[in-house]
Amino acid sequence: MGNKIAASLAAKGHHFERAGAELHHLNLGPGQQLETEWQASGLILPNLPMMREYRHKRAVDQLNEMGYGGIIVMDPMNIRYITDSTNMQVWVMHNASRYAWLGADGSTIVWEFYDCDFMAAHNPLVDEVRSAIGTTYFLAGPRYDEKSRAWAAELADVVAEHCGPGARIAIDQAPYLGYRYLEEAGITIGSGQEVMEQARSIKGPDEILAMRCAVAACEAAMADMALRLEPGLTERELWAMLHEGNIRRAGEWIETQILASGPRTNPWMQEASSRVIEPGDLVGYDTDLVGAYGMMVDVSRTWLVGASAPTSVQKHTYELAVEQIHHNAALLKPGASFRDLTFKAWTPPIDDYRHYCVMYHGVGQCDEYPEICFPEQWDDVGFDGELKPGMVLTTEAYVGARHGNSEGVKLEEQYLITDTGAEQLSSYPLDLVVG
């Protein structure tokens, strides 16, 4: 750990020193049982110090490439990326009480929630931890303007120290007054989201190893769901099994609650409810989970419940979704343009069938750049780019008839772009009938 962090923890006593060392949750890791299971299945565990160094360097290189002197990040995903430190990840998404600085010179400072300086002590790349200044109304009340000025003044001092006068920096997100007072201090601000999404888009070797472990953990939880799936469960009861399996296998949270059964599968995006699953229903879900090592696993399956064979309509809908997944996955390769993926991908006729909101999207710590749209969306939201080795994308398929009362089918797979093509990372059977 950095000398300033070590001195701070030592001054607070042995409880804080241990919290930042042998008792730190990231130092404790997934646990011996999980690690043994993964290694026995042929998985290689990631080298976390090397993963931290790779991410730190990727972000620093991106800053220098784009001409920024540094970046202020408040998005907990970006804080995790440059520091590998976590604290109440979902809570801080809507309470601006944790942020970090990364300079183009490699300087790294974390502003941490009250008395939580030990959260970054495991990472020697973090130079210093300071106490965060809360500027949201919940944290600052009617003093939010005063606190925003103090926040900006402290950050302006950091920028001056590491970048000099007339600095150009990036910010991923901050309360409005924070931007305003930094600009009043003579600092030019650019898009930190662009910096971080570009940096995060190419996964390093240890990130891929971490993701393979996360996929194995997620698919074990999915297998548990399949074994316990039966008519009479509510959607929420089934959905809770994935949450339980994710947390038990070193996962962190699930981003959505998308699970639906029977008539609720069409249209898609309905959240898990109190509806009781009936014999012959289709049940579809999207994992959307942040799993082991903070890596996302984003796959979808649709299963038939309590019947040995699907109806002809269910079977046809499922076959269309499978065809879409397989056809579109075959287009994934290094050098493929986003435009080509948009216009060469296949989907069932849109006049007859509803489809998902995108055809492909990046995935890493969560859903990430790029998002690749349908042809009819190109003029409004499309943008070009190129697939590169180290990117991870999912292929999406949702098929639901626009007419009649038929159910819908949701499928999704996760792929690594390699030097020669694409490797499918998800391996759970793409079967409609399970158990």
HELIX and SHEET records of a PDB file:
HELIX    1   1 ASN A    3  LYS A   12  1                                  10    
HELIX    2   2 HIS A   14  ALA A   19  1                                   6    
HELIX    3   3 HIS A   25  LEU A   28  1                                   4    
HELIX    4   4 GLN A   32  ALA A   40  1                                   9    
HELIX    5   5 LEU A   48  GLU A   65  1                                  18    
HELIX    6   6 PRO A   76  THR A   83  1                                   8    
HELIX    7   7 TRP A   91  MET A   93  5                                   3    
HELIX    8   8 ASP A  117  ALA A  120  5                                   4    
HELIX    9   9 TYR A  137  ALA A  140  1                                   4    
HELIX   10  10 GLY A  141  ARG A  143  5                                   3    
HELIX   11  11 TYR A  144  CYS A  163  1                                  20    
HELIX   12  12 TYR A  176  GLU A  184  1                                   9    
HELIX   13  13 GLY A  192  ARG A  200  1                                   9    
HELIX   14  14 PRO A  205  ARG A  228  1                                  24    
HELIX   15  15 GLU A  235  ARG A  248  1                                  14    
HELIX   16  16 GLY A  262  THR A  265  5                                   4    
HELIX   17  17 ALA A  292  GLY A  294  5                                   3    
HELIX   18  18 SER A  312  ALA A  329  1                                  18    
HELIX   19  19 PHE A  338  LYS A  344  1                                   7    
HELIX   20  20 PRO A  375  GLN A  377  5                                   3    
HELIX   21  21 TRP A  378  VAL A  381  1                                   4    
SHEET    1   A 6 GLU A 128  SER A 131  0                                        
SHEET    2   A 6 THR A 108  GLU A 112  1                                        
SHEET    3   A 6 TYR A  99  GLY A 103 -1                                        
SHEET    4   A 6 GLY A  70  VAL A  73 -1                                        
SHEET    5   A 6 ARG A 168  ILE A 171  1                                        
SHEET    6   A 6 THR A 188  SER A 191  1                                        
SHEET    1   B 3 TRP A 253  ILE A 254  0                                        
SHEET    2   B 3 LEU A 289  VAL A 290 -1                                        
SHEET    3   B 3 MET A 296  VAL A 297 -1                                        
SHEET    1   C 3 LEU A 259  SER A 261  0                                        
SHEET    2   C 3 LEU A 282  ASP A 286 -1                                        
SHEET    3   C 3 SER A 300  LEU A 304 -1                                        
SHEET    1   D 4 TYR A 353  ARG A 354  0                                        
SHEET    2   D 4 VAL A 392  ALA A 401 -1                                        
SHEET    3   D 4 TYR A 360  VAL A 363 -1                                        
SHEET    4   D 4 ASP A 367  ILE A 372 -1                                        
SHEET    1   E 4 TYR A 353  ARG A 354  0                                        
SHEET    2   E 4 VAL A 392  ALA A 401 -1                                        
SHEET    3   E 4 GLY A 408  ILE A 417 -1                                        
SHEET    4   E 4 ALA A 422  GLN A 424 -1                                        
END                                                                             
